[in-house]
Amino acid sequence: MKKKRIAIYPGTFDPVTKGHIDIIRRALNIFDKVIVAVALNTRKNPLFSTEQRV
């Protein structure tokens, strides 16, 4: 049985950029599953709420 290859891409994504999207798309070509973990940085004044970034 082949093991699934899973990548985790953490970040605040505030704002989400074309670079973020590019990395996610490239990762999807390499890995079976990509988990995008949207983080909260309390030391930053966010442009977008967590709900908007998810």
TIRO-2110 file (N, C-alpha, C; in Angstrom, 1 decimal):
// TIRO-2110
0.8, -1.2, 0.0, N, 1, A
0.0, 0.0, 0.0, CA, 1, A
0.9, 1.3, 0.0, C, 1, A
0.6, 2.1, -0.9, N, 2, A
1.4, 3.4, -1.1, CA, 2, A
0.9, 4.4, 0.0, C, 2, A
1.9, 5.0, 0.7, N, 3, A
1.7, 6.0, 1.7, CA, 3, A
1.3, 7.3, 1.0, C, 3, A
0.3, 8.0, 1.5, N, 4, A
-0.1, 9.3, 1.0, CA, 4, A
0.9, 10.3, 1.4, C, 4, A
1.3, 11.2, 0.5, N, 5, A
2.2, 12.3, 0.9, CA, 5, A
1.4, 13.5, 1.1, C, 5, A
1.6, 14.0, 2.4, N, 6, A
0.8, 15.2, 2.8, CA, 6, A
1.7, 16.3, 3.1, C, 6, A
1.4, 17.5, 2.7, N, 7, A
2.1, 18.7, 3.0, CA, 7, A
1.2, 19.6, 3.8, C, 7, A
1.9, 20.3, 4.7, N, 8, A
1.2, 21.4, 5.5, CA, 8, A
1.9, 22.7, 5.2, C, 8, A
1.0, 23.7, 4.8, N, 9, A
1.5, 25.0, 4.5, CA, 9, A
0.9, 26.0, 5.5, C, 9, A
1.7, 26.3, 6.6, N, 10, A
1.2, 27.3, 7.5, CA, 10, A
1.5, 28.7, 7.2, C, 10, A
0.7, 29.6, 7.6, N, 11, A
1.0, 31.1, 7.4, CA, 11, A
-0.2, 31.9, 7.9, C, 11, A
0.0, 33.2, 8.0, N, 12, A
-1.1, 34.1, 8.3, CA, 12, A
-1.9, 34.5, 7.1, C, 12, A
-1.3, 34.5, 5.9, N, 13, A
-2.0, 34.7, 4.7, CA, 13, A
-2.8, 36.0, 4.8, C, 13, A
-2.2, 37.1, 5.2, N, 14, A
-2.9, 38.3, 5.5, CA, 14, A
-2.1, 39.5, 4.8, C, 14, A
-2.4, 39.7, 3.5, N, 15, A
-3.4, 39.0, 2.7, CA, 15, A
-2.9, 37.8, 1.9, C, 15, A
-3.8, 37.0, 1.4, N, 16, A
-3.4, 35.9, 0.5, CA, 16, A
-2.8, 36.6, -0.8, C, 16, A
-1.7, 36.1, -1.2, N, 17, A
-1.1, 36.7, -2.4, CA, 17, A
-1.0, 35.7, -3.6, C, 17, A
-0.7, 36.1, -4.7, N, 18, A
-0.5, 35.2, -5.9, CA, 18, A
0.6, 34.3, -5.6, C, 18, A
1.6, 34.7, -4.8, N, 19, A
2.7, 33.8, -4.5, CA, 19, A
2.2, 32.6, -3.6, C, 19, A
1.3, 32.9, -2.7, N, 20, A
0.8, 31.9, -1.8, CA, 20, A
0.0, 30.9, -2.7, C, 20, A
-0.8, 31.4, -3.6, N, 21, A
-1.6, 30.5, -4.5, CA, 21, A
-0.7, 29.7, -5.4, C, 21, A
0.4, 30.3, -5.9, N, 22, A
1.4, 29.5, -6.7, CA, 22, A
2.0, 28.4, -5.9, C, 22, A
2.4, 28.7, -4.7, N, 23, A
3.0, 27.6, -3.9, CA, 23, A
2.1, 26.5, -3.6, C, 23, A
0.8, 26.8, -3.3, N, 24, A
-0.2, 25.8, -3.1, CA, 24, A
-0.4, 24.9, -4.4, C, 24, A
-0.5, 25.6, -5.5, N, 25, A
-0.7, 24.8, -6.8, CA, 25, A
0.4, 23.9, -7.1, C, 25, A
1.6, 24.4, -6.9, N, 26, A
2.8, 23.6, -7.1, CA, 26, A
2.9, 22.4, -6.2, C, 26, A
2.5, 22.6, -4.9, N, 27, A
2.5, 21.6, -3.9, CA, 27, A
1.5, 20.5, -4.3, C, 27, A
0.3, 20.9, -4.9, N, 28, A
-0.7, 19.9, -5.3, CA, 28, A
-0.2, 19.0, -6.4, C, 28, A
0.8, 19.4, -7.1, N, 29, A
1.4, 18.6, -8.2, CA, 29, A
2.4, 17.6, -7.6, C, 29, A
2.9, 17.9, -6.4, N, 30, A
3.9, 17.0, -5.8, CA, 30, A
3.3, 16.1, -4.7, C, 30, A
2.3, 16.6, -3.9, N, 31, A
1.8, 15.9, -2.8, CA, 31, A
0.3, 15.4, -3.1, C, 31, A
-0.1, 14.4, -2.4, N, 32, A
-1.4, 13.8, -2.6, CA, 32, A
-2.5, 14.8, -1.9, C, 32, A
-2.0, 15.4, -0.8, N, 33, A
-2.9, 16.3, -0.1, CA, 33, A
-2.1, 17.5, 0.4, C, 33, A
-2.7, 18.7, 0.4, N, 34, A
-2.0, 19.9, 0.9, CA, 34, A
-3.0, 20.5, 1.9, C, 34, A
-2.5, 20.7, 3.1, N, 35, A
-3.3, 21.3, 4.2, CA, 35, A
-2.8, 22.7, 4.4, C, 35, A
-3.7, 23.7, 4.2, N, 36, A
-3.3, 25.1, 4.4, CA, 36, A
-3.8, 25.5, 5.7, C, 36, A
-2.9, 25.8, 6.6, N, 37, A
-3.2, 26.2, 8.0, CA, 37, A
-3.1, 27.7, 8.2, C, 37, A
-4.2, 28.3, 8.4, N, 38, A
-4.3, 29.7, 8.5, CA, 38, A
-4.1, 30.1, 10.0, C, 38, A
-3.0, 30.8, 10.3, N, 39, A
-2.6, 31.1, 11.6, CA, 39, A
-3.0, 32.5, 12.0, C, 39, A
-3.0, 32.8, 13.3, N, 40, A
-3.3, 34.1, 13.9, CA, 40, A
-2.0, 34.6, 14.5, C, 40, A
-1.6, 35.8, 14.1, N, 41, A
-0.4, 36.4, 14.7, CA, 41, A
-0.9, 37.6, 15.6, C, 41, A
-0.8, 37.4, 16.9, N, 42, A
-1.3, 38.5, 17.8, CA, 42, A
-0.4, 39.7, 17.8, C, 42, A
0.8, 39.6, 17.3, N, 43, A
1.7, 40.8, 17.2, CA, 43, A
1.5, 41.6, 16.0, C, 43, A
0.5, 41.3, 15.1, N, 44, A
0.2, 42.0, 13.9, CA, 44, A
-1.2, 42.5, 13.9, C, 44, A
-1.4, 43.7, 13.3, N, 45, A
-2.7, 44.2, 13.1, CA, 45, A
-3.2, 43.7, 11.8, C, 45, A
-4.2, 42.7, 11.8, N, 46, A
-4.6, 42.1, 10.6, CA, 46, A
-5.3, 43.0, 9.6, C, 46, A
-5.1, 42.8, 8.3, N, 47, A
-5.9, 43.5, 7.3, CA, 47, A
-7.3, 42.8, 7.1, C, 47, A
-7.3, 41.5, 7.3, N, 48, A
-8.5, 40.7, 7.1, CA, 48, A
-8.7, 39.8, 8.4, C, 48, A
-10.0, 39.6, 8.7, N, 49, A
-10.3, 38.7, 9.8, CA, 49, A
-9.9, 37.3, 9.5, C, 49, A
-9.8, 36.4, 10.5, N, 50, A
-9.5, 35.0, 10.3, CA, 50, A
-10.5, 34.4, 9.4, C, 50, A
-11.8, 34.7, 9.7, N, 51, A
-12.9, 34.2, 8.9, CA, 51, A
-12.7, 34.5, 7.4, C, 51, A
-12.3, 35.7, 7.1, N, 52, A
-12.1, 36.2, 5.7, CA, 52, A
-11.0, 35.4, 5.0, C, 52, A
-9.9, 35.1, 5.8, N, 53, A
-8.8, 34.5, 5.2, CA, 53, A
-9.0, 33.0, 5.0, C, 53, A
-9.9, 32.4, 5.8, N, 54, A
-10.2, 31.0, 5.6, CA, 54, A
-11.1, 30.8, 4.4, C, 54, A
END
